[in-house]
Each structure stands twice: as C-alpha cells, then as structure tokens.
Amino acid sequence: MEINSLMSAQVAQIQQTLQMGILDKAMNQGAAGAIEMLNDMSAQQTTPHPYKGQIVDVQV
C-alpha cells in the first residue's frame, strides 16, 4: 500500500474517534443537565390547593 492511503485511513480513523468522543461528552452533559433539572423540580415547593385536603362544611 502507498503511504498516502495508509495516512488517509489513519486520519479517517482519528476523525471518527474524535467525533465519538465529542458526541459522548455532549450526551453526558445533556444527561447531567436533565438530572439537575429534575432534581430542581422536585425541590420546588408546590402551591397548596385552595380546598383539597381541608375540611369543607357542606349543607344541603
């Protein structure tokens, strides 16, 4: 094989490895962001319902 074709194949392999590394890092950051967002949502206090869970006197 020619040295040119060998180097070309190696460059293509390095590019693929680099792209996979960048994609993996981006997915990990996205997952971490989603987990943080879900944790923040569960930590927020919800507004109490105006009458649910309270005694209501109803006369007919």
N, C-alpha and C positions, 0 to 999 in steps of 0.2 A: 504494500500500500504506500501511497505517497504520504509524505509528511503533512502536506496540506490537508488531505482528507482526514488524517488522524487528528490534527489540531482542530479541524472543524467539528468532528464528532465530540471531542472533549469540551469544546466551547458550548455546544448544544446541551451536553450533559450538565455542565456547570450552570447554565441558564435555567434549566429545568429544576435543579436542586435549589437554586436561589429563589425561584418563583414559589416552590413548595414551602420553603422556609418563611417567606413573606406571607403567604396565604395562611399558614399555620399560626403565625403570630397575630395576624388580623382576626382570625377566628377566636383565638384565646382572649384577645382584648374585648371582642364583642360579647363573648360569654361572660366575662368578668363584669362588663357593664350591665348586662341583663340581670345578673345575680344581685349586683348592688342596687339596681332599680327595684327589684322585687323586695329586697330587704328594707329599703326605704319606704315602700308602700305599706308593708306590714307594720312598720314602726309608727306610722302616722295615726293619730287618734281620729276616730270617725265621729261625726256629729251625731248626737243621740236622736233617736226617733222621737217625734213630738208626743206620742202616746203609747207606743209599743213598750211592753214591759211594765207599765204602770197600771194601777187600779183605776178603772173607769166606772163611775156610777151611772147606770142606765135605768131610767124609769119609763114604763110604758103607760 
